[in-house]
């Protein structure tokens, strides 16, 4: 469906850079998709957080900081 709308060019450009898209159409579609899927991501995070498990050690891959000395 084609719709004519007035867009904030600066905001659109910021979104394009953030999303890594090339065209206005791709940027708008990616942004709409991100917003539309947000609820699903939030629900998945809630489900993970509700799992009664010791999550320590899960991210011990050498890439996560373990204390102040590792934070750069």
C-alpha positions as CSV (number, residue, x, y, z in Angstrom):
1,X,0.0,0.0,0.0
2,X,1.4,3.4,-0.9
3,X,1.0,6.2,1.7
4,X,2.3,9.8,1.5
5,X,3.6,11.0,4.8
6,X,5.9,13.8,6.0
7,X,9.0,12.3,7.5
8,X,11.7,13.8,9.8
9,X,14.7,13.4,7.5
10,X,17.2,13.6,10.3
11,X,15.4,11.0,12.4
12,X,15.0,8.8,9.4
13,X,18.8,9.0,8.7
14,X,19.6,8.2,12.3
15,X,17.4,5.2,12.1
16,X,18.9,4.1,8.8
17,X,22.4,4.2,10.3
18,X,21.3,2.3,13.4
19,X,19.5,-0.4,11.5
20,X,22.1,-0.6,8.7
21,X,19.4,-0.2,6.0
22,X,20.0,1.4,2.6
23,X,16.7,2.9,1.6
24,X,13.9,4.9,3.2
25,X,11.5,2.0,2.6
26,X,13.8,-0.6,4.1
27,X,14.4,1.7,7.1
28,X,10.7,2.2,7.8
29,X,9.9,-1.5,7.4
30,X,12.8,-2.5,9.7
31,X,11.7,0.0,12.3
32,X,8.0,-1.1,12.1
33,X,9.1,-4.8,12.4
34,X,11.2,-4.0,15.4
35,X,8.3,-2.3,17.2
36,X,5.8,-4.9,16.2
37,X,8.0,-7.7,17.5
38,X,9.0,-5.9,20.7
39,X,6.2,-7.5,22.8
40,X,7.4,-11.0,21.8
41,X,11.0,-10.1,22.9
42,X,9.8,-8.7,26.2
43,X,7.7,-11.8,26.9
44,X,10.6,-14.1,26.0
45,X,12.8,-12.2,28.5
46,X,10.2,-12.5,31.2
47,X,9.9,-16.2,30.6
48,X,13.7,-16.6,30.9
49,X,13.9,-14.5,34.0
50,X,11.1,-16.6,35.6
51,X,13.1,-19.9,35.3
52,X,14.4,-20.9,38.7
53,X,18.0,-21.7,37.8
54,X,21.5,-20.7,38.7
55,X,22.5,-18.7,35.7
56,X,26.1,-18.0,37.0
57,X,28.7,-19.3,34.7
58,X,26.5,-19.1,31.6
59,X,28.4,-16.1,30.2
60,X,31.9,-17.2,31.2
61,X,33.2,-17.1,27.7
62,X,36.1,-14.8,28.2
63,X,34.2,-11.9,26.6
64,X,32.3,-10.6,29.6
65,X,33.9,-8.5,32.3
66,X,34.4,-10.3,35.7
67,X,35.1,-7.2,37.7
68,X,36.4,-3.6,37.6
69,X,39.8,-4.7,36.4
70,X,38.2,-6.3,33.2
71,X,36.0,-3.3,32.4
72,X,37.5,-1.2,29.6
